[in-house]
């Protein structure tokens, strides 16, 4: 049983590592958030699953599961907030670009002279 626990915890740690590599390697904010939240949530779940047989009481097991659920909730809220901020930032950039560029078919004063 102990070897199975070690295997499950190691796989969970590997998921954390893969999520960190995805955070560093992916090109934009949205893919980074996806890689990090998915891999970390699965990694945390596997680590909790590997630690559950080692608990002495049901209360300890419930605390581990509660910690995992809190991490799930916190990571999803954080990912949502980061994505919303990025989307608002991109919208501001598009609006600023639209103000500085003339509409199609319009001539600027320099071109018209």
VEXNUTOR-298555 format. One record per residue (C-alpha): x, y, z; residue number from 1. Coordinates in nm, 2 decimals, padded with zeros to 4 digits. Layout:
% VEXNUTOR-298555
> xx yy zz nr
> X Y Z NUM
...
This chain:
% VEXNUTOR-298555
> xx yy zz nr
> 00.00 00.00 00.00 1
> 00.29 00.24 00.08 2
> 00.43 00.20 -00.27 3
> 00.10 00.29 -00.43 4
> 00.08 00.60 -00.21 5
> 00.44 00.70 -00.31 6
> 00.34 00.65 -00.68 7
> 00.03 00.86 -00.66 8
> 00.20 01.14 -00.47 9
> 00.49 01.13 -00.72 10
> 00.25 01.15 -01.01 11
> 00.08 01.45 -00.84 12
> 00.41 01.62 -00.80 13
> 00.48 01.56 -01.17 14
> 00.15 01.73 -01.26 15
> 00.27 02.03 -01.05 16
> 00.60 02.03 -01.25 17
> 00.42 02.01 -01.58 18
> 00.19 02.30 -01.49 19
> 00.49 02.51 -01.39 20
> 00.66 02.43 -01.73 21
> 00.34 02.52 -01.90 22
> 00.33 02.85 -01.72 23
> 00.68 02.93 -01.83 24
> 00.65 02.80 -02.19 25
> 00.31 02.90 -02.33 26
> 00.28 03.22 -02.53 27
> -00.02 03.40 -02.39 28
> -00.20 03.45 -02.06 29
> -00.50 03.23 -02.15 30
> -00.30 02.92 -02.23 31
> -00.08 02.98 -01.92 32
> -00.38 03.00 -01.70 33
> -00.53 02.68 -01.85 34
> -00.21 02.49 -01.81 35
> -00.15 02.60 -01.45 36
> -00.50 02.56 -01.32 37
> -00.57 02.22 -01.47 38
> -00.24 02.06 -01.39 39
> -00.22 02.20 -01.04 40
> -00.58 02.10 -00.95 41
> -00.51 01.74 -01.07 42
> -00.18 01.74 -00.90 43
> -00.33 01.85 -00.57 44
> -00.60 01.60 -00.60 45
> -00.35 01.31 -00.66 46
> -00.14 01.42 -00.36 47
> -00.45 01.44 -00.14 48
> -00.55 01.09 -00.27 49
> -00.21 00.96 -00.19 50
> -00.21 01.10 00.16 51
> -00.56 00.99 00.26 52
> -00.46 00.63 00.36 53
> -00.20 00.77 00.60 54
> -00.45 00.97 00.80 55
> -00.52 00.85 01.16 56
> -00.88 00.97 01.18 57
> -01.17 01.07 00.96 58
> -01.13 01.43 01.08 59
> -00.78 01.44 00.93 60
> -00.91 01.30 00.60 61
> -01.19 01.55 00.59 62
> -00.94 01.83 00.65 63
> -00.73 01.71 00.36 64
> -01.03 01.70 00.13 65
> -01.14 02.04 00.25 66
> -00.80 02.19 00.17 67
> -00.82 02.04 -00.18 68
> -01.17 02.19 -00.23 69
> -01.05 02.53 -00.11 70
> -00.76 02.52 -00.35 71
> -00.99 02.42 -00.63 72
> -01.21 02.72 -00.56 73
> -00.93 02.97 -00.51 74
> -00.75 02.87 -00.83 75
> -01.07 02.90 -01.04 76
> -01.15 03.24 -00.89 77
> -00.79 03.36 -00.94 78
> -00.79 03.23 -01.30 79
> -01.11 03.41 -01.37 80
> -00.98 03.74 -01.23 81
> -00.66 03.72 -01.43 82
> -00.84 03.64 -01.75 83
> -01.09 03.92 -01.70 84
> -00.82 04.17 -01.63 85
> -00.63 04.05 -01.95 86
> -00.95 04.08 -02.16 87
> -01.01 04.43 -02.03 88
> -00.66 04.53 -02.10 89
> -00.68 04.40 -02.46 90
> -01.01 04.59 -02.51 91
> -00.85 04.91 -02.40 92
> -00.56 04.85 -02.64 93
> -00.80 04.79 -02.93 94
> -01.00 05.11 -02.84 95
> -00.68 05.31 -02.83 96
> -00.57 05.17 -03.17 97
> -00.90 05.25 -03.32 98
> -00.87 05.61 -03.21 99
> -00.53 05.66 -03.36 100
> -00.59 05.49 -03.70 101
> -00.82 05.65 -03.96 102
> -01.12 05.45 -04.08 103
> -01.09 05.27 -04.41 104
> -01.14 05.50 -04.71 105
> -01.07 05.82 -04.51 106
> -00.77 06.02 -04.61 107
> -00.56 06.20 -04.35 108
> -00.47 06.56 -04.40 109
> -00.12 06.48 -04.51 110
> -00.24 06.23 -04.78 111
> -00.51 06.46 -04.91 112
> -00.27 06.75 -04.98 113
